[in-house]
Amino acid sequence: MLSRQFVRDNPEEVRRALETKGVDVDLERLLEVDEEWRELKAEGDDLRRRRNEVSGEIGELKREGDEEAAAEAIERSQELKEELAAVEERADELEAELEERLLELPNVPHPDAPVGDDESDNVEVRRWGLEDRRGLPDPVVPHYDLGEELDVLDFDRGAKVAGGGFYVAKGEGARLEHALVQFMLDLHRTEHGYTDVFPPVPVNSASMRGTGQFPKFVEDAYRLGGANEEPYDDDDLWLLPTAEVPVTNMYRGEILLDDDLPIKHVAYSPNFRREAGEHGTETRGIVRVHQFNKVELVNFVRPADSYDRLEGLVGEATTVLERLGLPYRVLEMCTGDMGFTQAKKYDVEVWAPADDMSDGPDAGGRWLEVSSVSNFEAFQARRASIQYRPEEHESAEYLHTLNGSGVAVPRVVVAIMEYYQNDDGTVTVPEPLRPYMGGIERIDGGEEVGESAVGDG
């Protein structure tokens, strides 16, 4: 969140952030609440001072034996006490409102971030791997059709056990997902200096607020034990939408030491999102599903180091795709598309050649986001109260948090199934994954189970 002092001192900058990010918040009301709260705090301080003075007078008058004057002073003290209580009660109400309204303010974009309304205003930074791409079948079969033909993706049975937007990976399809997860964990641990974290899957509301998912994105979350409406009672637990939430909140409310930084954590988790507002899009296949596997990279750094670390994170995410030989591009996100919590953000998109659904290369295809790499500066750290002490004798400061997917699994599966597809309908396994799949070089599918298999025979 933004600090009260920052909003108070920089209202025009906050207005620009609201405008360029397309967020509708009543900033004027927030400023009015803040002004009234500060006036009441000053009034409360004055009442407290006056009451203390009267209390001193009471003792002095009693020592002098002036009981009548002492009684009058006691009456004034009681009046001041009641007045102070009323002022403090109103100040507490305003402070609670102020805190809620501050949570609604988005992060202020970095001055260098492209200004724009939507994804059409994002800026392409670079592409990799397209000029020397491998030869492909004509046509390339979309992953959802090929997955069913090879019996490695089962959409009907996924919907049977969990509903629309869920799928079952089977046989070599399941092994491919496991292989991708383990390959990425090993890469980030051994080459990029990350420490593994295996976090809880349920997270509480405080954690969701700490990283900025709440209150804005509550409709996208899966709650355990009730509706997505306050008050959140029962167990107050939610299925995590990304490992960013539990890993960042590991240090919520703590003061770290300068020697602790930077902290680099890598975490695998299943992730759960309702994708509210996205109904009717990507209904076929595994591009947009309600449960998906992801390896997440979370960094805690000194403020002076955060933008160098942002570029490093982009390199760590793209290394995954380069090792797998998958063409990709990097986009710098404009203000209207970067999101609520980010100060600066890049998207890494892998090329899936089967469906001509976006502005892919000449061979057709589309770009699929597999990693969003973000610098939140102190926005999350302030919400979650994560600080560090630069020197032992110095005051604690808010550190900067960053994260990026390293990377999301299902869309990489899509890219592998389409980009490494062969004329005979098999899929070549990228070399780095073969040791994790028992040496399998090609995915050639399994035998279908059930009456449908007999009928097809």
N, C-alpha and C positions, 0 to 999 in steps of 0.2 A: 504494500500500500504506500501511498504518498504520505509524507509527514504533514501534520497540521501546519507547521511553520512554513513548509514549502508551498502548500496551497495558499496560505495566508499572504505570503510574500510574492507569489508568482501566479496570480489568478489568470492572467492572459495566456501564459504558457499552458496552464491546465485547460483553458478553453480551447486552445489550438489542438491539444491532445484529444479532447473529446470530439472535436470536429473532424480531425483527420482519421481518427479510429472509428468514427461513426457510432459513438456511444452517447446515448441520451440520458443525461444526469442533470438534475436541477442544482447546478453549481451555486446559483444565487442563494438558494435556501441554505445550502451548506455554509456559505460565508456568513449569512445572517445568524445561523445557529452558533457558529464559532464566535462571532462578535458578541452576541448576548451571553454566551458562556463565559467569555473573558470578563465582561462587565460584572457578571454575578460573582466570579471568583474574586475580583477586586473588591466588590461590595462585601463579600464574606470575610475577606482579610481585614477590612476596615471594621466590621462588626465584631470580629474576634478581638482586634486590638482594643476597641472601646470597652468590650466586656471585661477584658483583663484589667483595664484601668479602673473600672468600677469595682471589680473584685478587690483590687488593692485599696481603694477608698473605704470599702466596707470594713476591712480589718483595722484600718487607721481610725475610723470613726468609732468603732467598738472600743478600741484602746483608750480613746478620749472620753468615752462614756456618753457619747451623743447617740442615744438609742433611736430617737426619731429620725435623724438624718441617716443613720445606718439602715433603718427599715426602708426608707425611700430609695436608698442605693440598692438594696436587695431587690426591690420591685423593678428598678431600672435594669438590673442584671437579668432578671427573669424575662423581661420584655425583649432584651437584646438576644437572649438565648432562643426565645421562640422565633424571633425575626431571622436569626442566623439559621435555625433549623429549616425554615421555609425557603430561604435562599439556597441552602445546600441541597435540599430536595429537588428544587427546580434545576440547579446546576447539574445534579446527577442525571436527571432526565435528559437534559440537553447534551451532556457528554455521551450518554448511550446513543442518542440519535446521531451525534456527530461521528462516533465510531462506525455506526452502520453506514452512514453516507460516505465516509472515507473509503470503506470497503468497495463501494460501487464505482470509484474512480479508477480508470485504467492507468497503466504505466505511461509515462511520457516517452515518446519515441526519441531515439538518438537523433541529433541534428542531421546526421548523414543519411538517415533512412529515407528511401524514396517516398514521396508523398503521392498517394493514389487512393482510389476508391475500392478496388477489388483486384482479383488475381490478374486481370488484364494489364494492370499497372506494375506488376512485379518485374524485376530486372534480371535477365539471365546473365550470370557471371561467367560460366564456362560450361563446356561439354567435354565428355571423354568417351572414347571407344566407338564412336559411330563410323568414323572413316574406314576403319579396318574391321568392321563387323563381319561375323561369319555368314556363310551362305545359308539361306533359309528355305524351307519348303514353300511351294506356291500352290494353294494358299497356306498360311500358318493357321493351324486349328486353335481357336480360343481355349484358354486353360480349362474353362468349365466343361467344354465338350470333351477335350482330351482327358481330363481327370476322370470323367465318368467312363470313357472308353477303356482306359487303363485300370479302372477300378481302384484308383488311389484317392479320389475325392468322392464322398457320398453326401449329397445335399439333401436327398429325401429322408434318409435316416437321421441326419442332423436336425432337420425340422421336426421329425417325429419325437425326438427325445427332449428338445429344448425350444422349438418354435422357429419361425422364420429368422434368417440372419445368423444361423448357426450351421456348422458343417462338421463332418467327421473326416479326418485324414486317416487313410488306411494303408497298411502294408508299406510299400516304398514311399508313399506320400507322407506317412507318419515318420518314417525314418529320415526323410528329407528335412522335415521341420526340426526334429531332434538334432540332426547334424548341423543345421544352420545355427541353432542356439549355441551348441557346444563350440563350434568353430569361432563364433564371434566372442564368446566369453574367453576362450584361450587367446585369441588375437589381442583383445583389449587388455587382458591381464599381463601377458608376456611381453608385448611390444609397446603398449601405450601407458603402462605403469598404473593400471587400475587395481583397486582392491575389491574383491567380490563381496556382494551383499545379497542375501536371499531373504527378501522382506516378507512380512505378513501380507496376505491377499486382502483381508478386510482392513479398512482404515476408518478412523472416527471423523466426526464433523470438523473438529479442530484442525486435523491434518489437511482436510480438503480446503478449509479456509486459508491455511498457512501457505499453500502453493497457489491459491487463486482460483481453484475450481468452484468454490462457493463464495458468495451466493449466486454468481452469474450463471453457472452451468449446472445447477442442481437437476434440471430436467434431463440431462444426459446421463445421470448416474443411476446405478442399480443399488437400491437401498435394501438392507437385510431387515425384514421384520415389519415393514409398514410402508405407508405412502410417502412421497417426497414432499412433505409439508411439515413445517415447524408446528409445535415443538417436536424435535426428534427424540423420542423416548426409546423404549425397549433397550436394545443393546447399543444404539447409536453407532451402527457400523454400516459401511458401504463397501461394495466391491471396487477395488482400485481401478481407475481409468488408465493409469500409467504408473510405472514404478517410481516416477518422479515424486509422487505424493509421499509414500512411506520413506523413501531414502532421504529426501530433503528434510522431512519432519523428524528424522532421527535426532537431529540437533536442535529441535525447537526448544526455545527458552534457555539455551545454553550460551556461555561465553567461551569461545575457543581461544587458544593461544596463537600468537603469530607463528611460532614454530610448527604448529599443526598444519598450516596452510602451505600449498594447496592440498585439499582433500579431493581425491578422484575415486568415485565408486562406480562399479558396473553391476547391474542387477538384471537378471532375467525374471519375468513374471508373465502370467496370463493377464490380459487386460479386458475390461468390460465397459462398453459404452452403448447407450441406447441410440446415440446419434439422432437426438431430437432435432426436428427440422430438416432431416435428410431423407425422409420417406420418399420412396419412388425413384431413388437414384441408386445405381450400381446394384440392381436386384439380382443379377446373375453372378455366380462365382464367389470368389473370396476377396475381392478388392475392398468391399465395405461390409464388415460383419460385426456382430455384437460381442464376440469373444475372439481375441487374437493374441498370439505370442509376440513378445518384443524384448529386445535387450536394450536397456537404457543406460546412458552415461550421465552422471550427475557430478558437478564440480562445485566446490566451495573455494573462493579465491579472494585475495586482497583486491580492493577496488582498482588499484593502479594496474593490475594484471589482467582484468577481465576481458578486455577486447583482444588482446593477444591470445588469450585462452579460447575465445570464441572462434577465431580462425583455426586454432589447433583442433578444436572439436569437429569442425567441418572436415578437416583432413582425416581425422580418425574414423568418421562415419563413411567417407568416400573410399577409404582404404578397403573396407569390406567389399564394396562393389568392384573395385579394381582387382582385388585378389580373385574374385569370382568371374572376372572377365565380362561383367555386365555393363553396357553403355549407360551413362547417366548424365544429368545436368544439374547445376547448382543455380538456384534463384535467390536473389535478395528480395525479401518481402516488403511490399509497400505498407504504408501506415494503415490503410484500410483492410489489409489482409493478414497482418502480422499477429493479431490476437490481442487479448485484453492485458496480459501480464508482461509482454515482451517490450524491451527497449530497442532491440535489434534482433532480426531473425533471418535465417537462411532455410530454405527447403532443399533437400536433396531428392531428386526424382529419377527413378530407374526407367529404362525404356522397355515396354512390353509390345512386341511387334504384331500381335494378332489383330486387334481391333483398331480401326482408324477412327478413334473417338475424340482426338484432340490434335494439337498441332505437332504431331510427331515428324520424324524425318521423312524423306521422300518415299521410303519403303512402306509408309503407313505406320500404324502403331499408335501408342499413346504413352504419355508420361505418367508415372504413378509415384506419388510422394511416399518415400520410405523413411525419411528422417526430417524432423524439424529441429534445427539447432538454434538455441535461443540464449541471449544474455538478458537476464531480468534485472541486472544491476542490484540495487538494495531493495527492490520491490517485494520479493518474497521474504527476504531476510527480515524486513520490518514487520510484515504480517505474522511471521513465525517467531520473531524475536530471536534471531540467530546473530550473535555478535562475535567479535574477536578483539583481543587487546594487543595493539601494536607493540607496546612496551609494557613491562610489569607495572610501571608507575603511572601509565597513561590511562585515560578513560577508554572504555570499550566503545567500539564503532560497529556499525552494521557492515558485514562482509557482502560480497556479491555472489549470487548463485547463477549457474548456467546448466543447461542440460541439452541432450540431443539423443535421438534414437540411434542405436548402433548395431543393427537397424531393426525395423519392423519386419516380421517373418512372412506373413501370408503374401504380401505383394512381391517379395523377393521370390517366393515360390512361383507366383504367376509369371514373373520375368524369366525364371529358369525354365519353366515348362514351355514357354513360348519361344524364347531366344535359343535354347539348346534343343529345340525340337528337330527331329530327323524325318526324312522322307517316309520311313517305314512306320512312323507313329510312335517311335520310342523317344526318350529324352536322355541326352548325354548328361551325366553327372559332372559338374565342374570339378576339376582335379583336387582343389583344396578340401572338398567335402568327402572324397572317396574314403579316406582313412576312418571317417566317422560313420560310414555306411558299410563297413565290413569289406571294403574294396570293390563295391559295386560300381561299374562304369556306366551302365545304362539302366534307366527305368523302363521296363518293358511290361509292367502291369501284373495283375494277379487274376485269378479266376473269380468271377462273380458268384455270389452265394444266393440261393433261394430259387423260387419258381421262375423268376424272370430270366435267370441264367439258363434254366432248362429250356424255356421258350425260345431264347435266342439261339440255342443249339440246333 
